[in-house]
Amino acid sequence: MGKYVVKRVLLLFFTLFVIMTICFMLIRVLPRELPLEKNLQAVIQQRWEALGYNKPLLVQYAIYLKNIVTAWDFGTSWYIDFRTPAWDVLTGRLLPTVLVNLYSLVFSIPLGLGLGIYAAVKKNKWQDSVISTMIMVFVSVPSYVYAFLVQYFLYFKWGLLPLAVLSLADAGGSWFTWKMFRSMIPAVLALSFSEIAGLCRFTRAELTETLTSDYMLLARAKGLTRAQATTRHAFKTAMVPILPMLISSFIGILGGSMIIEQIFSIPGVGQLYIKSINLFDYDVFMMDCIFYTFVSLLAGIVVDISYGFIDPRIRMGEK
C-alpha cells in the first residue's frame, strides 16, 4: 500500500508537470496586449523583460519554474487585479466557490442517498419507475439549464430570491450572513439537481445488486427480517463504492463550476478562469490551470486509496 501511494504521488507530479508544460507553451505563443496607459506599459514591459519574455520559450519556462520553486511566485495579474500575485488572486476567490459547492453537497447527499435507497427497496414498483425516470431527466439536462429555470421561477415569476449572488458590501461585509446565504440558494439548487440524480442512480444500482446477493438470502433464511438484513448487511456493502464517490465530490468543491459561477455572478475560481481568458491575464490563467489539474489528480488518488481503508479486503497495488 505504501509503495502504491508513493507511486501515485510521483505520477501525480509528473502528470502535473506535463500539463503545466503544455499550457505554458500554448499560452506564451499567444499575442500579448499592453494597456493604453503609458505608465502601465513601462511597468509591465520591465516585468516581462525580467521574466525573459523576449527569450526562447524553454528559457521562459525555466524562469517560471525557478520562480515557483524558490519564491512560490506564479506570476502577476495585470488586468484582473493589477500587480497582485496570481496566487493571491486565486486564494482570494476560493471561499465563495467552496461555500456554494459545500452547501450544494450538504443538500444533495442526503436526498441522493435517500432516494437511491428507497428506489432499491421498491425495485420494479411504481415508486422505482418514477424515481428512475426523474433520474434520467435530471442527468441528461445540463446544469446551466437548471440555472436559467431557477432564475426564471424563483426570481422573475415568484420574486422569492435574488437573481444573482450579492456582493460583500450588499450582504453586510461577510460571506456568512443570512442575506448572503439566501442569495446563494438559486446557485445551490442549480448545482444540486445533477448531483442528486447521479448519486441516486449510483446508490440504487449498488444497493439493488447487494439486495439480490447470496449472503442476503442466507441472512433472511437465518431469520432476519428484510429491514434487519438491509440495514445490517446490505448498506455496509453498498457503501464501499459509494463513499469514495462522496469523497471525490468533497474534494471537487474546490474547483467549482465555471458556468454556474458566471450565470450567478459568483466571484469564485470558476469565474476567475473565464475572466483570465477574456482579459488575456496569462499568469492568472496558468495559476488556474495548475490549480484545476492538481485538484483533479488529487481527487483521483484519494478516491483510489480510500477503497483500501473503507474495505480491508481491498489492497491497492497488489498483483
N, C-alpha and C positions, 0 to 999 in steps of 0.2 A: 504493500500500500504506500509506504514512504517513497519507494523508487518511482512508483506511478505518479505521485504528486509532484515530485521534483521534475520528472519528465514533462508533465503537463505545464508546469510553470515555465520551464525553459522554452517549450514550444509556444507558449503564450507570448513571451517577449520576442521570440523570433518572428512570429506572425505579425505582431505589432510593429516591429521594425520594417518588415516588408511593406505593409500597408502604409506606414509613415513615409517610406521612401517613394512609393508610387504617387501618393497625394502631393508630396513636396515637389517632385519633378513636374507634375501636371500643373500645379498652381503657379510655379515660378515661371513657366513659359508664357503665361497669360500677360497681356499688357497691363502696366501699372499707370494709374492716373493720379496726378498731383492736384491738390485743391487749388482754387483760384487765388487765394490769398498768398502774396509773395513771401511774407514772413514764414508762413507754414511750409511753403515749398522749400525754403532754405533749410529749415529744421529737419524735414523729412528726408531731404537729399543727403544730409550729413549722416542721418541714422542708416540710410540704405547703403551708403559707402562703407560705414563701419561694419555692416553685416555682409559686405562683399557682394552686393547685388550686381556690380559690374564685372564680376569674375565668373569663371565657369560654374555650371550647376553643381558639380561634385564638390568644389571648394565651398560654395554657399551651404551645401548640405552639411559638410564637415563643421563649418562655423555654427550652424544651427544646433547640431547635436552637442557640440562642445559647450554652448551656452546652456543647454538643458542640463547636462551632467554636472557642470561646475557651478552654475549660478541659478539653476531652476528657472531659467529665462526662456519662455516660449514665444517671445516676441512682444510687440506692442500694438495696441489698437490705435489707428489714426483717424477712423471715421465714426465708429460706433461710440467710443468713449475715449476722447483724444488723449494720447500719451499715457494711457493706463495699461499696465501689463496685461497680456492676453489671459494669463492665469487668473488674475483678479477679476477680469470681466466675466469669465466663466463661473467662478465660485460665487460671485455676487448674484448670479441668476439661478443657482441651484435650488434655493429654498422654495420659491413658488412652484417650480417643477415637481419637487419631491412632495410638497403638500397636496397638490391637485391629484397626483397619481396615488399617493398614500390614501387619501380619502376615497378614491375610486376603488382601491383594493379592499379597504375595510367594508365598503358597501357591497362589493361584488362577491367576495369569497363566501360569506355565509349564504347568500342567495344561490350562488352557483352550486355549492356543495349540497344545500338542502334540496334544491330542485333535482339535482342528479340522483341523489339517494332516493327521493320519492319516485322518480321515474323508473329506477331499477327495481324497487319493491313492487311497483304497479306495472311490471313489464307486460306488454301486449294488451293492456287495458286502455280504455279511452283516455285516462289521465296521461299515460305514457305517450299516446299518439299526439295529444295536444302539445305536450312539452317538447316532443321531438320535432314537431312542425315549427314551433316557435324558435327552437334552436337553429334549424336550417335557415330560417328567415334572418335571424339576428347575426349569424355567422357570415351570411352572404352579403349583407349590406355594409359598406364601408363606414367608418366612424364619423367621417365628416358629414354624411347624410343625416345621421342622428343629431349631429351638432346643429344643422340647419332646422331640423324638426323641433328640437328642444327650444331653440331661439324663437321659432315661429309661434309655438303654442304657449310657452311659459312667459315670453316677453310681449310678443305682438298681440296675440289673441286674448290672453288672460291677464297680462300685466303683473304676474306674480314675482318675477325675478328680474334682475338687471340683464341687459343684452350681453355685456362683457364683464370680465373681472375688473374690479375697481382698482384704482391706483392707491399707493400707500397713503397719500395725502387725503384722499376721499374716504378711506377706510379707517382713519384715526391714527395713522402712522405705524401700524403693526399688521403683520400677516395673520395674527391670531385673534382678531376681533370678530364679533358676530357679523358685522357688516361685510367683512372680507370673506368669511366662510359662506355667507348667503350668496354673494356674488360668484363664488366658485361652484355652486351646486349645478348650474347648467353644464359646465365643463366636466364635472364629475359624472353626471348622468350620461353624457355623450361618450365618455371613455368606458363606462361600466357595461353597456349593452353587449359588446363583443366579448368582454372578459367573462361575464356571467354565462353567456352561451357556450363559450369554449370550455370553461370549467365544468359546466353542467353536462355537456356531451362526454367529456373525458371521464367524469365520475360515474356516469350511467354505464358507460362501456366497461369500465374496470369492475364495478360492483356487480353488474349483470353476469359477467364471466365468473366472478367469485361465488356468487349465489348458486350457480349450477355445477360447482366443482364436487368431486367425490367426498372430500372431507366434510363438506356441508351436509351431504346426505348422511354421512356417518354421525355427525352431531345431532341431526334430527332423529336418527334411529336410536341414539342413546337416551332420548327422552327430552332434549331441549326443544323449547317452542321455537317458532320461526323468528320471533323477535329476539330471543336469547341467542340463538345461533348467529343471527345477523350482527348484533352488537358485539358479541364476544369474539367472533372469529372473522366474519366477512369484512367488517370495517377495517380491522387491523391489516389484513392482507391487501385490501384495495387501496389503502392509503400509502403503501410503499411507492408506487409510481406517481401518486397524486402530490405528495409532499414536495418532491423535487420541483414539480411544476410551480408550486406556490413559492418556493424559494427563488426560482428564476424570475417570477413576477415581481417579487420584492426588490431584487437587485435591478431589474429593468426599470424601476420607477425613476432612477437617476437619469435615464435617457430621455424620458418624457415623450411627448407626441408633437412633432413639428406642425402638423396640420391643425390639430385641436388648439394648440397654443396660439397659432396665427389667427384662427377664427375668433377666439375669445379674448384676444389681446393679453395673453398671459406673458409677462416679461421673464420667460424661463429659458432653458437651454435650447429647446426646440426652435423657438422664435429667433434666438440668437444665431442659430445655424443658418436659417434662411436670410436673416439680415446681413450676415457676414458675406454671403454670396452676392446679394443685391448691391451692397456698397463696396464690393471688392476689398474688404478688410481681410487680407490674406492670412495674417498671423492669427487672427481670431478664428478663421476658418480651419487652419491647421490644428489649433488647440481643440476645436470641436471634434474634428476627425479623430484625433488621438483619444479624446475622452470617450466618444461613442464606441470606438474599436475596443478600447480597454474594458469598458463595461460589458460589452457583448462577450468577449473572450472570458472574462472573469465569471460571468453567469454560467457559461458552459462548464467551466472547471468545477465550480461549487456544486452544480447540479450532479455532475458525474461522481464527485467524491461523496456527496450526501447519500447516494444509494447504499454505500458500504456502511454508513453509520446508522441509517434507518433500518436496514435488514442485515443482520450479521452474516447471513448466508452468502451475501454478495461480496466478493473481494475484487476490487478493480485491479487490473494489471496481471491477474492470474492467467497462466497459459492453459 
